[in-house]
Amino acid sequence: MNLFDPNQIQSKMDKSIEAFNTSIASVRTGRASTSLIENIEVEVYGQKLPIQQLATLSIPEPSLINVQVWDKNNTESILKAIQSSDLGINPATDSDFIKVPIPPLTEERRIELAKKIKTIAEESKIAIRNIRRQSIDAIKDSKKSSSISQDEEIRAMNNLEKSTKEYMSKIEQISEKKQKELMEI
């Protein structure tokens, strides 16, 4: 297995981008999105399960998420899990549904969430840099053991730097887009 194969490096970096997208999807903007609550863990049946495995989530209007619980015995547990999340939302039960109203964000909360997005972006950039460092080590080891030539080493290093810059740029663009979306009123 070639540890500095451009396809493997790209695959690892793609996974970092996917993880970044998943992380920021749960950061609340002004409008309702099921991704806000679908991964909140609920203590049921002696284990923790995400809400999406216990209920159907829907968005009947821009500022409301409906949670239709499959097993009515779990309604109270899901309600408590949503209330104790750091989203600052207050759900209510309505016969067959848990209604999760998404209130407008205050300016202070928007700034706080923008900082959170920047932190998540920085963590993702660190993951990309770690992939780069591991790849550089693999390239240098291959050069030391004479399994690649100096030209191949230089080409691999250049490709690695190009990929690293490209993925760092992608993270930055996604982060800026999410922050802009967050700051819209």
C-alpha positions, -999 to +999 in steps of 0.1 A: +000+000+000+014+033-011+011+058+018+017+088-004-005+078-033-024+110-044-057+091-045-053+079-009-043+114+003-073+129-016-096+103+000-083+111+035-087+148+029-122+143+014-132+125+047-119+155+066-141+178+045-171+155+051-165+155+088-162+193+088-195+196+069-212+173+093-199+192+123-210+226+110-244+213+099-254+211+135-245+247+141-278+266+142-286+294+118-318+314+117-339+287+099-350+253+109-330+223+097-333+187+109-295+184+111-297+207+142-312+179+163-310+146+144-277+136+161-287+146+197-282+115+218-311+102+238-309+077+267-334+049+258-334+012+261-303+013+282-282+030+256-277+063+238-292+067+204-295+097+181-330+112+176-330+103+139-331+066+150-361+071+173-383+095+153-392+111+120-381+147+116-398+172+094-399+209+088-435+221+083-425+258+083-392+277+082-389+282+120-403+248+132-391+212+134-416+185+140-404+153+157-428+123+153-417+098+179-421+062+168-424+047+204-445+071+225-426+059+257-395+077+244-413+111+240-402+124+274-366+113+270-363+129+236-379+161+249-353+163+278-324+155+254-334+184+232-338+208+261-304+199+276-286+204+243-266+236+238-289+248+211-309+271+233-342+258+220-373+249+240-394+221+226-430+213+235-452+182+231-484+184+209-503+151+209-483+129+184-455+154+179-427+172+197-427+207+182-393+224+182-396+261+175-364+278+162-364+313+176-345+340+158-309+344+169-296+373+189-266+392+177-246+379+206-255+343+199-247+348+162-212+360+171-208+331+195-218+306+168-195+322+142-166+317+167-177+280+170-176+276+132-141+291+131-130+267+158-144+237+140-127+250+108-094+252+125-097+217+139-104+205+103-074+223+090-053+206+117-066+172+104-055+182+069-021+192+081-017+159+100-025+140+068+001+161+050+027+155+077+021+117+076+024+118+038+057+137+040+070+112+064+060+083+041+076+101+011+108+107+030+109+071+042+104+058+006+132+080-006+155+068+022+149+032+013+155+040-024+121+028-035+115+062-052+139+085-071+146+121-061+124+133-090+095+112-078+100+126-043+099+161-056+068+154-077+050+137-048+059+166-024+046+192-050+014+173-055+009+170-017+014+207-012-010+215-040-037+192-025-031+206+010-037+242-002-067+231-022-084+214+008-075+242+032-091+266+007-123+244+006-125+245+044-121+282+044-148+287+018-173+264+035-166+282+068-171+316+053-203+306+036-217+292+069-207+323+089-223+345+062-255+324+064-254+327+102-251+365+101-281+370+078-311+384+096 
